[in-house]
Amino acid sequence: MGAPPPPRPVLGERALRDVQAFVRLAVALGRPSGGHHNQNRVLPLTEHMARLLRRDTGTSVTVRIRRAHALPVVIRTWEDEAEILDAVRGVLPNVPQCLLKHDSFAVHSYVEGVPLSSFCANGKPVDTLLVKALAELLARMTQVRREALPPLPPEWPRNDKDSQAFLQTLARRADRQIRRPNWQAFGGLFAALGIPDDALIQFAERVPAMARRPYGLLHADLHRDNVIMSYGGDPALICVDWELATYGDPLHDLATHLVRMQYPGHQWDEVIDAWARAMCRIRPAAVNGMARDLRHYVAFERAQSVYPDVMRAAKALEDAPDRKSLDEATACVRQALEAGAEPLGLRNVPDTAEIERVLFRWRASRAVMRNGGAGRAQAAISWSWDARLPQRHDFPASAVDHALLAEGMAPAGRVFKGTAHLNSVVHVPGFASPVVVRRKVANVCRREPSFLSEHAVLRAIERSGVAVAAPKALALGRSHQGQPYAIHTYVGPEDTDGPPSHPEHGLRPHEADALVDQLCALTGVDYRELDPAAGEGSFFAWLCDQLVILVDKLPKESRQLARLLGLPDAPRLGQILSRYRVSPRRPALLHGDLNPWNLVRRDDTRALTIIDWEMALIGDPLYDLVRHMHLTPTRPEIRERMFSRWERRLPAECTTGWRQDWRVYRRLETVRSAYVDLDRLVTGASLDAPNVRRAVDSYAMTLAAATGFLGLTVRATATPYLARVLV
């Protein structure tokens, strides 16, 4: 065991001024020495400082200065690195010694040697002897007694062998120490990239039971810059930068070391084996369950790394207007998202083009605000107007400038990423209410086609003056890289920084009445200006044909699995559906996708605003009502209430024969869901959307109902496949 360190000097007022002068000298003249979280400078002690620290004049020391404006991107267990170093010296006597500390800086003894990174860059294989030495270092750290360490935070697991509790604690501290302090500045960026605010908390809740391993001291940041090869060779390697050290499952230290050292993939097994052999000699119980549990710690390291990697890339862009910087930041963010997607539960990682556009808007909005404000938006965010939507007198080009500028700075609580759109809610000077900038998500796989342009539908509703609560289309065009955008009035809560409220568990009675009234009002919209040929022929036959076309265009894998489950192929489906008929009714404009998340609750007499009109079509008014009931949990008494009100408020030509026909539409929608939801399970498309998740979770019932309607049965031989897709 090493000798206890001598007491550090207590600084009086005069001594503190002298030390601060020395620190300023270090900043100006000292040699830089690593340090991601601190500004490290190496220089020799002046005569006065040597006397104060009881060292020889000219002895090199490292001045560590906490970066004042550094992003909080690390998990800290203890704030005082000096206390950690004092404890470690008893087992690893060659670690740096803290000679003097202050609130904003510290002076450490200098470790003579060369960082491993100087001659063995990231991604390069590390010599086998060095791998063994590193494994030995990690194992020896666990010999530091808990009593020698600073007190642990109060939320630390009480059982010092509970691996599951330790990993859950790490994930929650990452959320508290990394995500939350940065969410106000970067939350909108993360939301635009599809990372929800509770991703780390959800990770913590998914941590499975793990083997019990005795806790020990962990370095938790052992990468190539923090490993010094000593000139004397005894010891060969010395660890520096202990400020992120923690106390817990040693397997966590192995995982962070594997990821942060950036070993080539083929060397991981060598490093793991070396660690296991070294740990078996010093603390054998630490290797319990290693083969099964190491992946959970690697997953956590990649999950929490997404946050600092994205923030650093974005921060680097703020003062870098060139194309190369944007490309580098895009590549960095893409790599981080791909590595962290599975542990963070991200089902749809944005592609490179979408990431670049998100980062471009981020950079442009901040550059404009720094260099003259919103009036310079057009110079930084170029855009063009789509002539299909004429410019409005109440939303001129200058309003578009402001909206697109503010889009890149929208806070997380005002950025909503849905199944098909990224929506950013912003304020525009001179416009009474917030507006939403809508952009299509690039890699969305939507099987069901759109037949009408959303902006044209919204304009037709507004011009008709009917009592339908829908957004107004304010602008339409293209911006960076020709990406389309639309700007609508926003219909969510104006005074809260959070998402709109939706009737996801079903409509309340007054909401059911309001929705029926609005569906009835839609029959007053002149649909011929949207589609002059609409209303000709049988809507039901056309709807069946569209379903057959959809099934025929499904990917090969989805069609094969559908056949194995007993669902007919497209030609056979067309034959079966041709047997059914419904009564003719006067056509009207339909929303086409009245799921709960397309209905926004409001506090006035209309009760609900209907959004997302991309699936609008012209057809039988009964279909819109029945499809809503298929997509939304609807209690029998609410269903009867809606049908009764609907029948009373519409003329007979819109309702004739509905009592016999509504079940036909309901069954047709069940058949549609059997194919569409199966395809989502096979491809993974849109599974993070709540309406999709709910649909696929009940797929077994959907399949049984669909095959029953078609007069078929689920094949007994399909049971293993059904179990597979339901996982």
N, C-alpha and C positions, 0 to 999 in steps of 0.2 A: 504494500500500500504506500502511496506517496505521502509526503509530509503535508500537513495542513498549510494552506497559503497564508502568508503574513497578512496582518490587517491592512486594509486599504486606508489611505490618508483621508482624514476629515478636512474638507476644504473650508477655510475661512473666506471672508470677502475678498481679501487681497490675493490669496492663493487662487481663488476661483477666477479672478481677472487674468492672472498669469496663465492659468490652464486654458482659458478661452482664447487667449492670444496664441497659444501653442496650437490649438485646434484650427484657428484661422490660418496659421502657417502651414499646417498639414493640408488643408484644402487647397492652398495656393501652390505649394511646392512638393507635397508628398506624392509618392508613386502609387497609382491606383492598384488595388488588389481585390479583384472579385467583388462579391457582395451584390445580391439581387435586391435585398431588402434594406441594406445600409450602404452608405457611401464610405468605403474603406480606403484609407490612405496610410502608406508606410513611410516613415521617416525616422532619422536618428534623434535621440533625446538631446535636448539642449542641456547645458550645465545645470541650469536652475531646475528644469524638470527632472533631471537625473537625481538631484538631491531630494526632491519631493517624493519620488517613487523609489528611492533607495536602490538605484541602478547605476551602472557605469555610464559616464557621458559618452554619447555616440552609439549607445545600444539602440537597435532598431525596435520600434513598437508599431502596432497597428492602431490607428485612430478610427473608431467605428462611430459614424454619425447617422442617426436615424433620419431617413429621408422625410422631410417635412410634408411634402405633398404626394407621397407615394400612395398608390391605390391600396386599400386593405384587401389583399388577395391571398392571405395565408391563415392557417389555423394555428392559434397560439394557445398553449396550455398554461404557460407561465410568462410573465412580462419581464422578469429580471434574469437575463442570461448569465449574469455574474454568479447567482446562486446555483445555477445548473453546472457551470464550470467548476465551482468549488466542490460540488458533489462528485463530479466525474473524475477529478484529479486523483481521487483515492484508488480508482481502478485503472484509469488511463492517464498516467502522470505527465504525458507529453502534450496534452491538449493545451490550448492557449490559457494563460492566466489573466484574469481581469485585475489590472493594476489600479484602476481608478474608474469610477463611474459617476455619471451625472444624468439628469433627466433626458437630455437630448444627445448625449455622446458617451463613449467609454473608451478607455485606453487599455489595449490588451498586449501581452507579450507577443512578439512576432515569431511565427513558426518558420524556421529556415527550411527551404525546400522549394519544390516546383509542383504546381497543381497538375493533377493527372490530365486535365483538359489540355495542357500546353503541348503534350506530345501524343495524346490519344484522343482524338476528337469524337464528339457524339456520333453514334452510329457505327463506329469502328469496334472490332472485337478487342477485348481486354486480355492481356496475357494471363495464362492459367495460374501462374504463381501470384499475380496480383489479385485475381478472383478469389483465391484461397485466403489471401491476407485480408481482403475486404470482408469475407464471410467471418473470419476470426474476429475482426473488429466488431461486427454486428452482434456476434455471440457474447463477447466480453462485456459489452455495454449492459447486458442484463444482470451483471453481477453487482451493479450499483444498488445499494440498499434503498428501499423506499424511505426509510427514516432520514437518510441523508439529503433527500430531495426537498424542494419547497412544498408547501401544502398543496394538495390537489383541489381543483374547483369543486364546489359543493354538489354539482350534478354528476360527478364521476361515479361510475359503478362501484357499489360497496363490496361486491364480490370480485376480488382481484384475479379471478380465473374465468370470468364470464366474457367470452369472446364476442358473442352476439351483442351484448349490452355495450361493449367498447366500440364496436363498429357503428352501432346506432348513435352513440354519443358523438363520434367523429362527424357523422353526417349532419346531425343537428347543429353542432358547433360550426360546421362549414356554412350552413344556412345562415346562422346568426352572425358569424364573423366575416364572411365573404359576400354572400348574396345580399343580405339586408342593408349593410352600409352603402352598397353601390346601386341599390335598386332605383333610387330616385333619379340618378344620373344615367344609368344604363338599362333600366327595366324595359323601356320601350324598345330598345334594340334587341334584348333577349326575347321579348314577346313577338317581335317581327320575325325572329328566327325560329319561332315555334317552341321556345323553352318556357314552360309555365312557372309561376312563382313558387309553387310547392313541390318542384321536382326533387329537391334534396330531402324534403320531409317524406315524400312518398318513397324515396329510396330507403330511408331509415325504416319505414314501416314494412318494407319488403324483405329486410335482412332475415335470412332463415336461421334456424337453430344451428349452432356450430359446436365443434369440439371444444372442450375446456383446455385452456393453456394458461400457465402462470404469467402474470404481467411482469414487465421489466422496463427499464429505461430504454427509450427509442430515440434515435437521432432524428428520424422522420424527414430528412432532407439530404440524404447522402448521395450527391451526384458528383460529377467529375471535377467541378470547380471547388468542391468542399473536401476533396481528398488531396492531401499534400504528401508528395514523396520526399522524405527527408534526405538531406545530403549525406548524413552519417550512416544511414541505413539501419539504425537501431533506435526506435522501431522503423520499419520500412515505410509505414503509412501512418498519417496523423489526421484525425478528423477536425475540421474547424467549422465555424458558424453553427452553434448549438441553439440558436434562439427559438427554433421551432421544435425542439425536443419535447417528448411527451412520455407518458407512462401507460403502458397497456400491452396488448397482444403483440409479441415479437413478430408475428407473421405480417403485421402492418408495415413494419420497417423493411422487411424483405420486399413487399409489394412496391412501396414507394421507391426503393432502391432500384428495382428492376425497371420501372417505368422512367424514372428521372435520369438514370445513367444512360438510357437509350442504347442498351445492348442490342446488337443485331438479333433477329429472331432465333437464329440457330444456336445462340449462346445461352438462351434462357435456362435450358435444362442443366447446363454445366453450372450456372450460378446457383440454381435452386439446390442441386446436389451438394455443392460445396457448403452452402449455408446449413443444410440439414446435418452434414457430417460435423461441422464446427459446433452447431447447437447441441448435438447429441453428446458431445464431450463435456459441455458446460451446463446445459439445462435440457436434459432429454425430453421432459414433458412438453417443451415448446414446439416439438414437431408433431404432436398429436393432431391427426386429421388434416395435416398440411396439404395433401394431394387434393382433398375435397374443398378446403376452405380458402386456399390462396386466391382463387379466382374472384372471391367476393371482395377481397381487399384491392385487387387489381382493378376490379370494376369501379370501386369507390374512388380510387386515385384518378381514373380516367373521367369519372363523372364530375368530381369537384374541379378538375383541371379545366373543364370547359369554361368556367367563369373567368379565371384570370387570363386564359388564352384569348378569349373573345374581347375582354376589356382592354388588354394590352394592345391587341391588333387595332381596335377602334381608336384608342388613345393615340397611337402612333400616326394615325391618319389625319389628326386634327391640324397638324402643321406640315402635311406632305401632300401637295396638290397634284403630284405627278401620277401618271398611269402605272408606273412600276410599283409604287407604294400600294396602290389599290389592288393590284394583282397579288402582291405578297400578303396583304391583309386577308384577301379573299381565300387564298390557299391555306393560310393559318387557321382561319375560322372553319373552313370546310373540314380540315383534318381534325380539329378539336370536336366538331359536331359528329363526325363519323365515328370517332373513338368513344365518345360519350353517349351516343344515341341509345344503345341498348340499356346501359345501367340507369340512364335518366328517363327511360320509358318513352323516348321520342320515336314515333312510328314513321314519320315522314320527314326525313332530313332535306332541307332545301338544296336544290342543285346549285352548281357554281354560279350560274347566271343570276339566280335569285339572290344569293348571298351578296354578289357584287352590287346589285341594285340597292339592297338594303344598306350596305356600307356606303355606297355613293350618296344616298340621301342623308345619311348620318353626317358624313363629312361636309356635304354642301350646306346643310342647314347651319352647322356650327361656324363654317367659314363666313357665311353671310352675316351672321349675328356679330361676329368679331370685327368684320370689316365694313360696317356701315348699316347693318340692320336690314329690315324686311324690304326696303326699297330696292335693294340690289338682288332680289331673288331671281329675276329673269336672267341675270348674267350668270348665276351659278347653277340654276335648275332650268334648263331649257325644256320647252314643251310646245306642243302644237295642238290646235283646237280641231276636234272632229266636227265637220260641217253637218253631220246628221243631227246634231243637237244644236240649234241656233243659240247664239249668246243671249243671255237674259239681261234685262236692264238692271235687275237687283243683284246680279252676280257677274260683274265685268271681269276683264282679263286681270286687272290688279288683284281681284279677290282670289283668282286661281293662283297667282304668284304667292300670295300669303298662305294659301292652303297647302301648296306643295312644299313651301319652306317649312311650315310648322309640322308637316308630316314627319320629317326626320327627327323632330324633337319631342314627339308625343310621348307622354309618360306611359309606363306599363299599364296603369289602370285605364288608359284610353286607347290601347292597341288590342284588338280582338282578332285572333286568327281562327277562322272558321274552316269548314270543310273545303270550300272553294275560293275564299277571299281573305285577304288581309285588310282589315278595316282600321283606320287611324282617325280618331275623333279629335278635331282641332277647332280653335276659335279663329275667326277671320274678322279683322277690324271693320266696323261698319255693317256687319251682318248680325242680325238680332240673336240668332241661336247658333249653337255649334253645328259644324258640318262634318261629314265622314268622307275621307278619301278611301276609295275602294280599289283594290288591285287584285287581279286573279292570281291565285297561287300557281306557280309555274308547273309543278309536277303532279297536279291533281289528275286522277284517273276517274272520269265521270262517264259512266256507261249510258245514262239516260240523256238524250239530246235536248237541246233548247230549240224552240221553234220561233220565238219572237224576241226582239231586242229589248232588254230590260228598260233602257232609257225611253224607248218609244212607248212601252206599256205605261210607264210612270207619267209620261207627258200626256197620254190619252186620258188617264184617270184624272189628272189635274185639270185638263181642259174641259172634261165633261161636267165637272162640278158635283159629281155624285158624292154621297156621304161615305167614302171609303178612306180610312186613315192609312195613308201610305207615304213614304218619303217623296220629296220632290227631286227630280233630276236637275242639278244645277250646272254641271259641266261634264264634258266628255272629251278625251284626247289621248295623246301619247307623250311620254317624257323620256328620260334616259334610256338609250338603246331601243327606243320605240315601244317601250312597255305601255300597254293601255292603262288608263286610269279613268275613274268616274268619281264625281263628287255629288253627294246627296245631302239633303238635310238629315240631321241626326235625330233619332226619335227615342233615344234612351234617356236616363236621368241626367239632368244638366248640373246638378249640385253635388254629385257624388263621384268619387274617383274609382269607379268600378263598373262592371258589366251590367247590361240591362237585365231585367227580370223576365223569365219566360215561364209559361205554364207547363213545365215538363212533366208534372204529375197529373195533368188534366185540367180542364177549364172549370172555373167556378160558375155558378148559375148565371150571374150577370155578365160574365165573359162569354159564356155560350150564347146568350142572347145577342150580345154585341157582334160576335163573329157572324152569326146568321144574318143579322141586319146588313152587315157589310157585304156578305156574299150575295144577298138579294140586290143591294145597290149596284153591284158589278154588272148586273144585267142591263143597267142603264147606260153603260159605256158603249159607244159606237165602235164595234170591233172591226167594221169594214175598213176603217182607216189603217188598221194594223195588218189585215190580211183580207183583201177584197174577195178572194175565192173561198174564204172560210164559211162553214155552215153547209156546204154542199156534200151530199152523200151521208152515209151512216157514220156517226162519230164512234160508236162502239166497235164497228168493224175496223175502222181506222186504228183505234186504240189496240185492238188485238193484233193487227198487222205490225204495229210498231213494237209490240212485245216480242213477236216472232223474229223480227229483224234484230232486236237487241240480243236475243238468245243466240241467233246465228253468228253474231259478231263477237261473242265472248271468246276469250283466249282458249286455246286448245285444252289446257290443263283444267280450266273451269268446266268446259263442256264434258270432258271425260269423267270428272268426278260427279257432275250432275247425272250423267247416264248411270254410273255405278250406284247412285243413291235412288234411282228409280224415276228420275225426271226425264220427260221425253225430249228428243232433239227438236230442232226448229220445225222441220216439216210435219212431224207427228203432232207437235203442239198446235200448229196451225189447223190441222184437221180436227183436233178435239175442240178448240175454241170456236170453230165455225158452226158448231151445233147450237150455240147460244145466241139469243136475241134480246134486245131491250126495246122499250117503246121509244118512238121519236119524241124529242122535246126541243123547244126553241133554244138555239145555241147562245152562248154568252162568253164574255171574257172570264177565264178561270186563272187562279193563281198557280195551281198545279203541284204545289209542294208545301201544303199547310202543316208541316211538322211543328212541334212546340217551339223550336228555336227560331222559327220564322215568324213568331208572334211575340210582340213586346208588350208587356203590361204597362198601362198608363193609368193616371188617376182621374180622368174625366169620364164623360158619359159614354165615350166610344170604347173605353176599357182596354182595347188592344189596338196596336198598330201592326199592320202586315208588311213585312220586309222581304227582301230577296225574291224578286219577281222574275228571275232568269228562266224558270221553268214554266212561265205563263203560256197558255194556249187557248184556243177557241174551241168550245165544246159544250157538252151536256152539263148544266148547272148541278145536277145530282152528283156527278163524278167528283167535283171539288169537295163537297160535303162528306161524301163517303171516304175519299182518300184521306181527308183530315182525321176521320174516326179510326182509320187503319193505322195512321202514323202516331196518334196521340192516345194515351190511356183515357178511355171514355166510359164512365159508369153508365149502366142501362138507363137510369133516370135522366141523366144528362143527354144521352142519345135521343130518348123519346122527346125530351124538351126541345132539342134542336130541330128534329124532323117536324114536330108539330108547328113550331114557329115558322120554319122555312115554308111549309105548305100553305100556311095562312097568308104569308106576306107576298107570295109570288102568284102570278096569274096561272091558270090551269095549263096553258100551253108550255109552261116551264116545269110542271110537276106531274103531269099525267102519267099514271102507271108506276109511280116511284116505289110503292109498297112491294111490288113484285121484283123490281129491278135493283134495289139498293144492295141486296145480298149478292147479286151477280157481280156488281162492281167490287164489292168487298172481297169476294173470292178471287176475282181477277187480280186484285192488288196483292193478295196473299201469294198467288202464283208468281207474280213479278218479284216479290220479296224473296221467294225461294231461290230464284236464279241470281238476283242482284246481291243478296247477302252471302250466298255461297261464293260468289266471285270475290267479294270483299275478304272473306276468310282465306281464300286461296292466295290472293295477291297482297293482302294486308292494306289495301287502299282505304284511307279515311277512317281507320279503326279508332283513332284518337277522338273523333267527333262523337259527342254524347248520344246523338240520335242513332248513329251507326252502331256504336257499342251496345246500346240497348237492344237493337234489332238482332245483332248476331248472337247476343247472349241467350236469346230465346229461339235459336234457329231450329232446334229439334221439333218444337211445336209448329213452327212455320212450315217445315217440310212435311210433317204429317197432315196438316190442314190442306196444303197445296195438292199433294198427291191424292188426298181424299176427294177434293173437288174435281180433279181430272179423271177420277174413276180408276186410279192406279194405287199401288201400295209401295211402301218403302221396301226395297229388296232386303231380304235377310242377310245376303252375302255382303251387304253394304255396311253392316254394323261396325266393323273395324275402321272403315273409312270415315264414317260419321263421327266416331269417337275421336279420330285424328283431327278433323276440322273443328270440332267443338272445344279442343284444348285451348 
